[in-house]
């Protein structure tokens, strides 16, 4: 599949990144603009960006799978940053729970998609 926009995991991660930009990063104080704000924006955007790059290169399933795992790494970054932001009191436990469960789901989707890519050509 060359059109990454048709992937459920791409659409989900893109929407999550928009929500992080619009709803999470704005809750952090100005002094975090170049710290946590920058990091969580970069990590959340990195997920759909890596999916798009992996599919856009047209280099085969093995190369695409490598980009999916980079996206999976960004999921882990977002989860740590969300926990930190919660523990610093910038988001509620409820907000943290909602975002973290959605990002964990996206991570599982990425792992499954990578597995599917690598086993269909064995």
C-alpha positions, 0 to 999 in steps of 0.5 A, spaced: 500 500 500 503 506 497 497 511 500 499 512 507 493 516 508 489 510 508 492 507 514 488 507 520 494 508 524 496 514 520 489 517 521 489 515 528 496 518 530 495 524 525 489 526 529 492 524 536 498 529 534 493 535 532 490 534 539 496 534 543 498 540 539 491 543 541 489 541 547 496 538 551 501 543 549 497 549 550 496 547 558 504 548 559 507 554 562 511 559 557 517 557 561 516 550 558 516 552 550 523 550 548 522 544 553 516 539 554 512 543 549 517 542 543 519 535 545 511 533 546 510 536 539 516 533 536 514 526 538 507 526 537 508 529 530 514 524 529 509 518 529 505 520 522 511 523 519 515 516 520 509 512 517 508 517 511 516 517 510 516 509 510 510 509 505 513 514 501 520 512 500 517 506 496 523 502 498 520 495 500 517 492 506 523 491 510 525 499 509 517 501 511 517 496 517 524 500 519 520 507 519 514 504 523 519 502 528 521 509 529 514 511 529 513 506 535 519 509 538 516 516 538 509 513 541 514 511 547 517 518 547 510 521 547 508 516 553 513 518 557 512 526 556 505 525 558 506 522 564 511 527 566 506 532 564 501 529 568 506 528 574 508 536 574 500 537 574 499 540 567 494 535 565 489 531 570 490 524 571 483 523 567 487 526 561 493 522 562 489 516 562 485 518 555 491 520 551 496 514 554 491 509 552 490 512 545 497 512 544 498 505 547 493 503 542 497 506 536 503 503 538 500 496 538 497 498 531 504 500 529 507 493 531 502 489 528 502 493 521 510 492 521 509 484 523 504 484 517 509 487 512 515 482 514 511 476 514 507 477 508 513 477 504 517 471 507 
